Amino acid sequence: MRADVTVVRILTVIAVLSKHAEHDATTDTYLDSFSSNPGAAIMAGAFSQWPETTGLAAIGDEALVEKFADIARQEYLAVGIRVALHPQIDLATEPRWARANATFGEDAELTSRLVKAYIRGFQGVRLGKDSVACMTKHFPGGGPQKDGEDPHFAYGREQVYPGDNFDYHLKPFEAAFEAGTSQIMPYYGMPFGTKYEEVGFGFNKDVITGLLRERYGFDGIVCTDRGLLTDDVIMGQQVPARAWGVEHLTPLERAKKALDAGIDQFGGEACPELVVELVRSGQVVEERIDVSVRRLLREKFVLGLFDDPFVDPDRAEEIVGRADSVQAGIEAQSASLTLLKNGPLPLAEGIRVYVEGVDTETAAGYGTVVATPERSWPPRRRRTSRSYGWRRRTNRVPEPSSRSSTRAAWPSPRRRSPGCACCRARPTRSWACTWSGPPSSPRSPRGPPPCSVTSARTTRPSSTWSSDAGRRSGACPTSCPARWPLSR
């Protein structure tokens, strides 16, 4: 009888969660980004735009981070988003790791300072009806990935800690607990070469219960990363469950191990029947389910979802993308730009510049602003046959002459000659020219154009063309009178 009551309770909670899902979740990405990177960031769209977390860390201003979080909180609330699947406070100690851009960097002290401001901005001093709950991730710290690979994939499942620095990655989470983070997400990875069981953190009782619950006393919601139990299809591609270290277990056995570890919620899963079966079969007692249900419902009551679950469309239009919020984000983005190496600055006097997203009047103070990227390119230079130095390419066609001095204006003898200055005839091409008039046509960037009258395909030039005398004199074998240097 008790098992049936528990089953009804579980299904009721599932129905409640489904009804309020639109008010209680967001994506695993940031809605405030200047860029669109599937799985990592989403263009802000109508929302105000702000730097990525690394950009906020480059500024290093706690007040600015809290201001960003407060503005984002207002915009989230306006559209009914009540849980933010961030901040990501992993330490990017492995520079090859692909998710470093969503962190505050590799400095534990800096990350600790900024995450407190971040959580205060979203949640306030205490979680309440005007809060957006923060799901801080990825406990006990992603970032020290073996070979820089990511545990979204089987080949990146191992996390290593050179120098035995496991505790160093815990410091930002200690700051998050002090700030009152509402939820925690463990990472996919499994610890390698430590005292902990070598299974994914979502299945790791030593980490979730022993470290998170008992050592730090965290009593909030622990939600797994997406897809720990069952296989998934993402962007049309079959993706296996990220059950690292327990791949040999069935989905039912994985669910039991995660619940035993201390998990409250399975991220990205839609298989409540597994939990029902575990309770009915007696593998998991109902009191264990009550603990997680209590945590989930408690937060929803604190956020006021059962009191006023709806949003005001008019207020949403007023709050989202407000002019002062957008301006604050642009100023923060400008402040986050960091010059890693001073190469082109200051710009040389009179240099031509092409700019996008920069005020042209401001850019004009540093150079001559041009309309297209091509116009900012420096003039093409060619190596001469005599000095092997660089010579500016001109648009003047060499005048007909018996002298070979015009050779300096053409490519090095190592390169193929562009042909006759008038008709572009070459020893290997059988084009003849019915030229009339002086060879005054300007050269194009790819060499001299053919004569403007006509060009006709004829037989191979005469033997005079291939003779030593012909090469020395540079006389064109066709009917045009131009003389030009030939390749040796």
Secondary structure as GFF3:
##gff-version 3
##sequence-region A 1 488
A	DSSP	alpha_helix	2	19	.	.	.	ID=ss1
A	DSSP	three_ten_helix	21	23	.	.	.	ID=ss2
A	DSSP	beta_strand	30	33	.	.	.	ID=ss3
A	DSSP	beta_strand	41	43	.	.	.	ID=ss4
A	DSSP	alpha_helix	53	59	.	.	.	ID=ss5
A	DSSP	alpha_helix	62	79	.	.	.	ID=ss6
A	DSSP	beta_strand	83	84	.	.	.	ID=ss7
A	DSSP	three_ten_helix	100	102	.	.	.	ID=ss8
A	DSSP	alpha_helix	108	123	.	.	.	ID=ss9
A	DSSP	beta_strand	133	139	.	.	.	ID=ss10
A	DSSP	three_ten_helix	146	148	.	.	.	ID=ss11
A	DSSP	three_ten_helix	154	156	.	.	.	ID=ss12
A	DSSP	beta_strand	158	159	.	.	.	ID=ss13
A	DSSP	three_ten_helix	166	170	.	.	.	ID=ss14
A	DSSP	alpha_helix	171	179	.	.	.	ID=ss15
A	DSSP	beta_strand	183	186	.	.	.	ID=ss16
A	DSSP	beta_strand	190	191	.	.	.	ID=ss17
A	DSSP	three_ten_helix	201	203	.	.	.	ID=ss18
A	DSSP	alpha_helix	205	205	.	.	.	ID=ss19
A	DSSP	pi_helix	206	215	.	.	.	ID=ss20
A	DSSP	beta_strand	221	222	.	.	.	ID=ss21
A	DSSP	beta_strand	232	234	.	.	.	ID=ss22
A	DSSP	beta_strand	237	239	.	.	.	ID=ss23
A	DSSP	alpha_helix	251	261	.	.	.	ID=ss24
A	DSSP	alpha_helix	272	280	.	.	.	ID=ss25
A	DSSP	alpha_helix	286	303	.	.	.	ID=ss26
A	DSSP	alpha_helix	313	319	.	.	.	ID=ss27
A	DSSP	alpha_helix	323	336	.	.	.	ID=ss28
A	DSSP	beta_strand	352	353	.	.	.	ID=ss29
A	DSSP	alpha_helix	360	363	.	.	.	ID=ss30
A	DSSP	beta_strand	368	369	.	.	.	ID=ss31
A	DSSP	three_ten_helix	373	376	.	.	.	ID=ss32
A	DSSP	beta_strand	381	383	.	.	.	ID=ss33
A	DSSP	beta_strand	390	392	.	.	.	ID=ss34
A	DSSP	three_ten_helix	405	409	.	.	.	ID=ss35
A	DSSP	beta_strand	431	433	.	.	.	ID=ss36
A	DSSP	beta_strand	455	457	.	.	.	ID=ss37
A	DSSP	alpha_helix	463	466	.	.	.	ID=ss38
A	DSSP	alpha_helix	468	473	.	.	.	ID=ss39
###
